[in-house]
Amino acid sequence: MKHTYIILAIVLFFGACTSNTIYKKPKDLIPKDQMVDLMVDMYMANVSV
C-alpha cells in the first residue's frame, strides 16, 4: 500500500510538470541582437564599478 502512494505521488508530480501552454511574444519585445548589446553594456558597466 505504501508503494502505491509513492507511485501515485510520482505520477502526479511529473504530470503537473508538463505544460501545453503556448505563449505569444509581446509586441514590444527587444530583438535578440539588441538584447545582446544591452547585456554586454550592462556587464561592462558592472565590471567598471
ZALOKE-816458 format. One record per residue: x, y, z of N, C-alpha, C, O, CB in turn; residue in one letter. Coordinates in steps of 0.05 Angstrom, whole numbers, padded with zeros to 5 digits, always signed. Glycine has a CB too. Layout:
<rs>
XYZXYZXYZXYZXYZA ...
</rs>
This chain:
<rs>
+00017-00024+00000+00000+00000+00000+00017+00025+00000+00010+00045-00012-00019+00000+00024M +00040+00024+00014+00058+00046+00015+00069+00053-00012+00072+00076-00020+00080+00041+00035K +00076+00032-00028+00087+00036-00054+00066+00048-00073+00074+00063-00091+00096+00009-00066H +00041+00042-00069+00020+00054-00086+00019+00084-00082+00016+00098-00102-00007+00041-00079T +00022+00093-00058+00021+00122-00053+00046+00136-00064+00044+00158-00075+00019+00128-00023Y +00068+00123-00062+00093+00134-00073+00091+00136-00104+00098+00157-00115+00117+00117-00065I +00082+00115-00116+00079+00115-00146+00059+00136-00154+00063+00150-00174+00071+00087-00156I +00037+00138-00140+00017+00158-00147+00028+00186-00144+00022+00203-00160-00008+00154-00129L +00043+00191-00123+00055+00217-00118+00075+00224-00141+00075+00247-00150+00069+00218-00091A +00090+00205-00149+00110+00209-00171+00095+00215-00197+00103+00234-00212+00128+00185-00175I +00074+00200-00203+00059+00205-00228+00046+00232-00227+00047+00246-00248+00038+00183-00231V +00035+00240-00205+00022+00266-00203+00043+00289-00205+00038+00309-00217+00007+00269-00177L +00066+00284-00193+00087+00304-00194+00096+00309-00223+00098+00332-00232+00111+00296-00177F +00102+00288-00238+00111+00291-00265+00088+00300-00284+00094+00313-00304+00123+00265-00275F +00064+00293-00277+00041+00302-00293+00037+00332-00290+00028+00345-00309+00017+00287-00285G +00043+00343-00267+00039+00371-00262+00062+00388-00275+00058+00412-00279+00038+00377-00232A +00084+00375-00281+00107+00390-00292+00104+00395-00322+00119+00412-00332+00132+00374-00287C +00086+00382-00335+00083+00387-00364+00065+00410-00369+00046+00416-00353+00072+00362-00378T +00070+00424-00391+00054+00447-00397+00049+00448-00428+00068+00444-00443+00067+00473-00388S +00024+00452-00435+00018+00454-00464+00011+00482-00471+00000+00488-00493-00006+00436-00470N +00018+00501-00454+00012+00529-00458+00031+00541-00479+00055+00537-00477+00013+00545-00432T +00020+00554-00499+00036+00568-00519+00034+00598-00513+00013+00610-00514+00026+00561-00548I +00057+00609-00507+00058+00638-00501+00063+00654-00526+00079+00646-00543+00080+00643-00480Y +00049+00676-00528+00053+00694-00551+00075+00715-00543+00077+00723-00520+00027+00709-00558K +00090+00722-00563+00111+00743-00559+00098+00770-00556+00079+00776-00571+00132+00743-00582K +00107+00786-00537+00096+00813-00534+00103+00830-00558+00124+00826-00571+00105+00826-00507P +00087+00851-00563+00092+00868-00585+00118+00885-00582+00131+00891-00601+00069+00887-00589K +00124+00892-00557+00148+00909-00552+00173+00893-00544+00189+00903-00529+00141+00929-00530D +00175+00869-00554+00198+00852-00549+00223+00862-00563+00222+00869-00586+00192+00823-00558L +00245+00863-00548+00271+00872-00559+00282+00850-00576+00283+00827-00569+00290+00880-00536I +00292+00858-00600+00305+00838-00617+00330+00826-00604+00342+00838-00587+00313+00850-00644P +00337+00801-00612+00358+00787-00598+00385+00802-00600+00399+00803-00580+00361+00759-00611K +00392+00812-00623+00418+00826-00626+00419+00851-00609+00440+00858-00598+00423+00833-00655D +00397+00865-00606+00396+00889-00589+00398+00881-00560+00410+00895-00544+00370+00905-00594Q +00386+00859-00552+00387+00849-00525+00416+00841-00518+00425+00846-00495+00368+00825-00521M +00430+00828-00537+00458+00821-00532+00475+00846-00527+00491+00846-00508+00469+00805-00556V +00471+00866-00543+00485+00891-00539+00479+00904-00512+00497+00913-00498+00478+00911-00561D +00454+00903-00504+00446+00913-00478+00459+00898-00455+00468+00910-00436+00415+00913-00475L +00459+00871-00457+00472+00855-00436+00502+00860-00435+00513+00860-00413+00466+00825-00442M +00515+00863-00458+00544+00869-00458+00549+00896-00444+00567+00899-00428+00555+00869-00486V +00533+00916-00451+00536+00943-00439+00532+00941-00408+00547+00954-00393+00516+00962-00451D +00512+00926-00400+00507+00923-00371+00530+00909-00357+00538+00917-00335+00480+00908-00366M +00541+00889-00370+00564+00874-00359+00588+00893-00357+00602+00893-00336+00570+00849-00376Y +00593+00908-00378+00616+00926-00377+00613+00948-00356+00633+00955-00343+00620+00938-00405M +00589+00958-00353+00584+00978-00332+00588+00966-00304+00598+00980-00286+00556+00990-00335A +00580+00941-00301+00583+00928-00275+00612+00923-00269+00621+00925-00246+00567+00902-00274N +00628+00915-00289+00656+00909-00285+00672+00935-00278+00691+00934-00262+00668+00896-00310V +00664+00957-00290+00679+00981-00286+00674+00994-00259+00688+01013-00252+00673+01001-00308S +00655+00985-00244+00648+00997-00218+00667+00988-00197+00665+00997-00174+00620+00990-00210V 
</rs>
